[in-house]
Amino acid sequence: MINFTARIWFFLGCLSCFSMLAVGAYFQLVEEMEPCPLCISQRIAILLTGITFLIAALHNPAKKGTQRYAILGAVFALAGSAISARHVWLQNLPPEEVPECSPGLSYIFENFPLTETLKLMLNGTGECADILWTFLGLSIPGWTFVAFIGLAGLSLFQLINKAQ
């Protein structure tokens, strides 16, 4: 097994998160795939996980601090995996069970209260069921789910990592 310190693992996790955000930006800006509410929610979870990892890497705390960062990073990653799992579930619903599409996100942000906006972003809408890209049989949310599980594992590994 690779014997990296927690600081290096957190830095690698941070690089992974920001690489995922870069891929999302590529799909949105170059491939012109508009993100749905669940995609944006997943990006927020990736960002929070990445920021947690970055702060942990820069701070380079002692054992107790490393454990706290590890738990916080795992919480954000597992929350993201739950959002991704819901997204995959919506994509696999029969067409007649897919929820209705909502107005665009800019309209929602401007005209809905924050609680309703958050509900829409976390529950997903009809456009969340669209599969715009696949690789090896998994859609973008499927791969994001795999990445979140890996990030949670990397984070929780720091609880038992002996290298300091």
Phi, psi and omega in degrees: 000148179288132186255068178269152173287164178301323180301315180292318179299315179297321179296317178296322176297319177299314178300321178298314180298313182288335172292320177297319178296323178295320177296318177300318178296321177299311180300321182285312189272325183265311181277354177058041174264110180288130179286141176274175180303321179291326176298316180294320177298320178294321178297322177296317179295321177297316180298314180297320177296314180297319178295319177301314179296319180297314179298318179298318180293318180289321182288322181048061186285173173287185187305313181298316179295319178300318179297319180295315177297320180299316180293316179297315178298320179294322178298312179296317180294320179289326174297317176297322179294326177294319178295317179297319179298317177298320180297315178298319179299314178299322181292339182257007176288149171298148185307324182287346180259357180291133179297161179295152175287150180256170172296168180301156183298324179296321177295317180299312181299325183279330191242353181249151174293159184303319182297320179291322178297313179297320179299314178298320182292330183265335180274329182087162181224186184303321181293342178290341181278347180290135176254111186262345186200141174221155174214125183053036176083358179250140176279178179303312178297329177296314178292326178294321176301313179301317180296318179298320179296319176297318179294320177296319177297316177301317181295312182291333176301331181294342177291334181244359181295121182274341181287127177235000000 
